[in-house]
Amino acid sequence: MERNKLNVLANGMGNIGTTLVNFLVHYKAELGLDKIYVAKRSVHAWNQTERDFLEKKGVVICSYSEREEIISVESIIQTIHYIFEATANGVGLQNLAHYKTLPNLIGSSAQGSEKGYGVPFMSGVNNEQVMDAKFVNIVSCNTHGSAALLTTFCGNNLENLESADVVVVRRSEDLGNHQRLVSANVVARHLDPSIGTHHAIDVVDMFKTKNIACKLTSSDITTPSQLMHAVRFNITLKEPLRNSVEDQIACNPFIATTSKFDSNVVFELGRRYGFNGRIYSHAILIAGNLLVTEKSVKGWAFVPQEGNSILSTIHAFILQMKVENGANLFRKIQIEMLEKEW
């Protein structure tokens, strides 16, 4: 595939889809992109303003609805080389069979809700496993958070992990929505009697792609918040840490720290200073609040919603499409998008 000849489609114009598109526009030349399309399932007059914002950046809006002034997805789908699936829960899996028939499609990725879409992936954990994969499932933001904490303190291959347990404290929905905001704490059902909620299940399945057994359990509770997730972790080590906790944290570029205890303050910093108002770290450790013994690390971390999964989505594209100078490009993206302290 020649440089600058890739056509990509973000299927979905919601929170993740539009942020992804802005990311693609920002790195368009480096990623080797020609046309950037974004599909909106239903086009209405009230979302014209957002369409205008994207079109000013050179993004082409298309739709599944039959409207003469909007390009149809059907008219461009055969020319697409990569699809970023960013629709509502379950829709990506429904679309997968159709995507497999597209003659020019080289690769695709879908978000965490579409489990089974392809190889589960998180940047920095199993990069090699997706390099030749056509379909990739980017694991959820909270899966990113839990897995990053394990690799930070137990090694990239979890060589020093005895066992771990996490309690994920979830926000109820995106800031721009008003459909699932709960009025009180809601505890999630354990989906597996020995592993717990999908967060640990997904971490375990991701490490299986590297033939690594991960001893992790998880629970979660949803709170009346639309800002940030948090996670309380309890990691038991096989052997004492060889380096200080601070050194372990510093060695993981995807982990940030904060001295702040209020997630709204951290969220606001991300809104002010992050690209598109996002924080892209896998997790943000409250560094001054860790409980450390000879063979255990316990503490709290904030998890920055979809920012971490969006960064992994871009990385998956670079790996799957074998983007020219991809390793150097992703290092550049890390430098530009990841802060070590909030």
Secondary structure in CASP SS format (residue, H / E / C, confidence):
PFRMAT SS
TARGET T0000
AUTHOR 0000-0000-0000
METHOD secondary structure of the structure
MODEL  1
M C 1.00
E C 1.00
R C 1.00
N C 1.00
K C 1.00
L E 1.00
N E 1.00
V E 1.00
L E 1.00
A E 1.00
N E 1.00
G C 1.00
M C 1.00
G C 1.00
N H 1.00
I H 1.00
G H 1.00
T H 1.00
T H 1.00
L H 1.00
V H 1.00
N H 1.00
F H 1.00
L H 1.00
V H 1.00
H H 1.00
Y C 1.00
K H 1.00
A H 1.00
E H 1.00
L H 1.00
G C 1.00
L E 1.00
D E 1.00
K E 1.00
I E 1.00
Y E 1.00
V E 1.00
A E 1.00
K E 1.00
R C 1.00
S C 1.00
V C 1.00
H C 1.00
A H 1.00
W H 1.00
N H 1.00
Q H 1.00
T H 1.00
E H 1.00
R H 1.00
D H 1.00
F H 1.00
L H 1.00
E H 1.00
K H 1.00
K C 1.00
G C 1.00
V C 1.00
V E 1.00
I E 1.00
C E 1.00
S E 1.00
Y C 1.00
S C 1.00
E C 1.00
R C 1.00
E C 1.00
E C 1.00
I C 1.00
I E 1.00
S E 1.00
V H 1.00
E H 1.00
S H 1.00
I H 1.00
I H 1.00
Q H 1.00
T H 1.00
I C 1.00
H C 1.00
Y E 1.00
I E 1.00
F E 1.00
E E 1.00
A C 1.00
T C 1.00
A C 1.00
N C 1.00
G C 1.00
V H 1.00
G H 1.00
L H 1.00
Q H 1.00
N H 1.00
L H 1.00
A H 1.00
H H 1.00
Y H 1.00
K C 1.00
T C 1.00
L C 1.00
P C 1.00
N C 1.00
L C 1.00
I C 1.00
G E 1.00
S E 1.00
S E 1.00
A E 1.00
Q C 1.00
G C 1.00
S C 1.00
E C 1.00
K C 1.00
G C 1.00
Y C 1.00
G C 1.00
V E 1.00
P E 1.00
F E 1.00
M C 1.00
S C 1.00
G C 1.00
V C 1.00
N C 1.00
N C 1.00
E H 1.00
Q H 1.00
V H 1.00
M C 1.00
D C 1.00
A C 1.00
K C 1.00
F E 1.00
V E 1.00
N E 1.00
I E 1.00
V C 1.00
S C 1.00
C H 1.00
N H 1.00
T H 1.00
H H 1.00
G H 1.00
S H 1.00
A H 1.00
A H 1.00
L H 1.00
L H 1.00
T H 1.00
T H 1.00
F H 1.00
C H 1.00
G C 1.00
N C 1.00
N C 1.00
L C 1.00
E C 1.00
N C 1.00
L E 1.00
E E 1.00
S E 1.00
A E 1.00
D E 1.00
V E 1.00
V E 1.00
V E 1.00
V E 1.00
R E 1.00
R C 1.00
S C 1.00
E C 1.00
D C 1.00
L C 1.00
G C 1.00
N C 1.00
H C 1.00
Q C 1.00
R C 1.00
L C 1.00
V C 1.00
S C 1.00
A C 1.00
N C 1.00
V E 1.00
V E 1.00
A C 1.00
R C 1.00
H C 1.00
L C 1.00
D E 1.00
P C 1.00
S C 1.00
I C 1.00
G E 1.00
T C 1.00
H H 1.00
H H 1.00
A H 1.00
I H 1.00
D H 1.00
V H 1.00
V H 1.00
D H 1.00
M H 1.00
F H 1.00
K H 1.00
T C 1.00
K C 1.00
N C 1.00
I C 1.00
A C 1.00
C C 1.00
K C 1.00
L E 1.00
T E 1.00
S E 1.00
S E 1.00
D E 1.00
I E 1.00
T E 1.00
T C 1.00
P C 1.00
S C 1.00
Q C 1.00
L C 1.00
M C 1.00
H E 1.00
A E 1.00
V E 1.00
R E 1.00
F E 1.00
N E 1.00
I E 1.00
T E 1.00
L E 1.00
K C 1.00
E C 1.00
P C 1.00
L C 1.00
R C 1.00
N C 1.00
S C 1.00
V H 1.00
E H 1.00
D H 1.00
Q H 1.00
I H 1.00
A H 1.00
C C 1.00
N C 1.00
P C 1.00
F C 1.00
I E 1.00
A E 1.00
T E 1.00
T E 1.00
S C 1.00
K C 1.00
F C 1.00
D C 1.00
S H 1.00
N H 1.00
V H 1.00
V H 1.00
F H 1.00
E H 1.00
L H 1.00
G H 1.00
R H 1.00
R H 1.00
Y H 1.00
G C 1.00
F H 1.00
N H 1.00
G H 1.00
R C 1.00
I C 1.00
Y C 1.00
S C 1.00
H C 1.00
A E 1.00
I E 1.00
L E 1.00
I E 1.00
A H 1.00
G H 1.00
N H 1.00
L C 1.00
L E 1.00
V E 1.00
T E 1.00
E C 1.00
K C 1.00
S E 1.00
V E 1.00
K E 1.00
G E 1.00
W E 1.00
A E 1.00
F E 1.00
V E 1.00
P C 1.00
Q C 1.00
E C 1.00
G H 1.00
N H 1.00
S H 1.00
I H 1.00
L H 1.00
S H 1.00
T H 1.00
I H 1.00
H H 1.00
A H 1.00
F H 1.00
I H 1.00
L H 1.00
Q H 1.00
M C 1.00
K C 1.00
V C 1.00
E C 1.00
N C 1.00
G H 1.00
A H 1.00
N H 1.00
L H 1.00
F H 1.00
R H 1.00
K H 1.00
I H 1.00
Q H 1.00
I H 1.00
E H 1.00
M H 1.00
L C 1.00
E C 1.00
K C 1.00
E E 1.00
W C 1.00
END
